[in-house]
């Protein structure tokens, strides 16, 4: 099944050129038809696969308050001249994600920048410490996991300038113990986004990143399955 079409990308291109409320309101029907409704349909179809792979994680198909990000930017602290995001995305979080800093799965669609991601972005200091301790305590498991996901994903995010003193003398995982973000991503082409095989592709990527997210989930004290 095709979820997204060339009109999806056309809308996002045009929104980038006309990022204002007047243009958006005139084109809101296109947003619903080519952007939001297809993504909601994708979330509905993805949900049973996600539940099979990661039962504690949720795919919630709601216009607001679910997995789908709002198109509106938070303009309280800036960006008043560009009120809308020029990309669409959904995050599939742990069912306790509102109460805990937790990892998740993520699908981002943007002209020339689409990708599937997994992991945890900008965790707080305490959560970061828990993940580093798990990497330190279970180095072989982490490295085995890393070898698997490195074939399909790239690790992204920021790092500390030096390793925390409690984790010195760990050359095998030193580069991972200085990470501030624990995120992997897989770039997606426009053709893949428009393909009827998109759902199968994302399910496969979810499976391939499952052990990584499971490791992080256990690290922060939550259940994966």
PyMOL commands that set and color helices and strands:
alter all, ss='L'
color gray80, all
select helices_A, chain A and resi 6-17+21-26+28-53+75-77+125-137+139-149+165-167+174-177+190-194+198-208+210-219
alter helices_A, ss='H'
color red, helices_A
select strands_A, chain A and resi 88-93+104-109+115-120+154-156+182-187
alter strands_A, ss='S'
color yellow, strands_A
deselect
rebuild
show_as cartoon
